[in-house]
Each structure stands twice: as C-alpha cells, then as structure tokens.
C-alpha cells in the first residue's frame, strides 16, 4: 500500500481523541520520523498550544517569533536544520483556509526530509480535516487551544462561530474577537454556496451571559431565515421579529449583513446598527456608508431594505465593531476612521487571516493598556472574484 494512503487511512479510522497517536505512529513507521508534535493556535492567536495528555510536557510556542509560528503565519512549510543531521519540518494544519495550527515533524537526513516534505504537508492537511470532524466527539482539541480559562459567555460565542478564516478562489476571509477569553456579544458569521457568500457582522448589546444569549438568539434566527432561502431584507426582518418577541425592545442587536454574488461581485447590504465597513481599493481607504436602519429587535415588525454596491478584484473590505472605532486613547482621542485607515494601510501586505489580529494589536497600543472596556471585532475580506 502507498505510504500516503496508509497515513490517510490511519487518520480517518483513528478514534477522535487518538489522532495525534495515529499520525505519530504512521509517520514513524512509514516516514522514519524521530518525533511528531501537534500545536493548535490559542483563541487569542498569540501562541501555539501543544496537544498532549496531562501532565503537559511541552511549552506553548509563540506565534510571532518561532519557526512553527512562521509556518502558521505564512501558511507554508518551514524547515529547520538541526545538529546531528536532523531536520525539523513545521507544516500548516489548515482546512479550507481555516488555520488550526502546526504539525512539527523531526526527521533524520536532509535529502530524506526534502523528498517527503510534500507528502507530509498533505498529511497535515488531512489531519486538519480530521481534527474538525473529531471536535464533534471530543473536547481534547478545544481544550488544547486554551491558554487561559474561557468565561461562560466567551465559550458560547466561540461555539457560535463558523471558524476564524476561510478561503475560496473568489475570496479570503479572516476574523478575530477580543478579549478572546472574555468576549460578550460581538460576533461574525459566514456561509458560502456555489454562487453566493453571506456575511454577518454583529455588535452585541450588554455584558456577560445576557449579551451572549442575545447574540445566540439573533444569529440563529438569521441562519434559520437564510437556510429557508429568504432574501437578505427578509432575513433581517425575521431576525428582528425573533429578538423583539423575546425582549420586547429592552435589548436589541446591531448587525451589518452582506450577500455577495460570487460571479459578478454585486453586493446587497442591510445596515442595521453600528458595525462599520471600510474599503481599501487601489491604495486608498474609504468608508462605505449605508442608509442607517434600526437594530434588530428595537421595535416590532421593522421593515428592512437592502442596498447595493459592487466589489472589484483587489478590493479589501474591513468590518469593525464599535469596540474598535470608539476606543479612546489615554488623552481621550477616539480611534476613529483616521486611525483605522492608517492601520489598514500598514497591514495591506498581510494576508486576510493575519489582518484582524494585527489591527487589534495596533488598537491595544492606541488604548494604552491591555484590558479593553468593550468587545472588539475585526473581519477582513479580500476579494479576487472570478
């Protein structure tokens, strides 16, 4: 049997909690690996956490200053040459653009490593698929991603998300929430079909569990309407009715909703509240303004109207919540569109998946302290079109 096929079969037949054992065994037997380790990115995207059985034997690896972090950021294999003719290959563990972590394999012999590197990279991709499937049946990989304990509200919010990045020929998407371990109500959601991309960016109201419950209700109402095949305006109306029926106007939710035609780049948008959209086109950053409509759940039976604009190949769209643009410096200056424009320009060479975290780091510098008073959400969409 072909050794790659053997590796793939071993991963697909392994018990959900034994994926690391399976990949270690097959890489040792079939590829003469000296050691195999799996690292998953933590919720804050600051470190790569080792997947291991308690007690942990490995330390977290920094995302921004390590060979494994280089492979994670560049999404390409990175090879280190060690002493005694050992070679260490760091391989991205990524599924459809969603960056999960890094598989680190130590091999003996440079020529041997060079000859098997492409197959090892494919095995890391198969492993990524299996980790996503395994998370339905085991907590091992979700636990491994935690540098600290999540609040209950944050647990609910992270479970609601589709992922933190994704990629298709027409576009790349990346998103990040802060504070990663204590978020309240900000959220994002996306879904793609053969012809369309739906994207929601929500700015939650309130704090703690109440904010998370409100967002969960609204997002699931919007998904229910979307999966029923309703138009964007009708999705907003159904979400509005669901929130109002439960809270009677006491709580409401701001959301910016987009429906993008993948073939033409035509975008239909419903702006129901406070999330902002900025566009980087041909080196210029500008705010994409919409007619403001009422947040979901503020009043009974609100009607919503979709507006249209078009994205062009090469456009970068940045979505932010008020926890970004309303943040004040120690001197009282709000972050605002000007600072956001500078941040977007300074990160223009980064891939979409890296942009949200980079902007949030700049936001922390503007704030002048590590702890935020409100959730901060950044979503980046790079559009290539067909």
Buried (B, 14 or more C-beta within 10 A) or exposed (E): EEBBEEBBBBBEEBEBBBBBBBBBBBBBEBBEBBEBBBBBBBBBBBBBBBBBEEEEEEEBBEBBEBBBBBBBBEBEBBBBEEEEEBBBBBBBBBBBBBBBBBBBBBBBEEEBBEEBBEBBBBBBBBBBBBBBEBBEEBEBBBEBBBEEEBBEBBBBBBEBBBBBBBBEEBBBBBBBBBBBBBBBBBBBBBEBEEEBBBBBBBBBBBBBEBBBBBBBBBBBBBBBBBEEEBBBBBBBBBBBBBBBEBBEEEBBBBBBBBBBBBEEBEBBBBBBBBBBBBBBBEEEBEEBEBEEBBBBBBEEEBEBEBBEBEBEEEBBBBBBBBBBBBBBEEEEEEBBBEBBBEBBEEBEEBBBBBBBBBBBBBBBEBBEEEEBEBBBBBBBBBBBBE
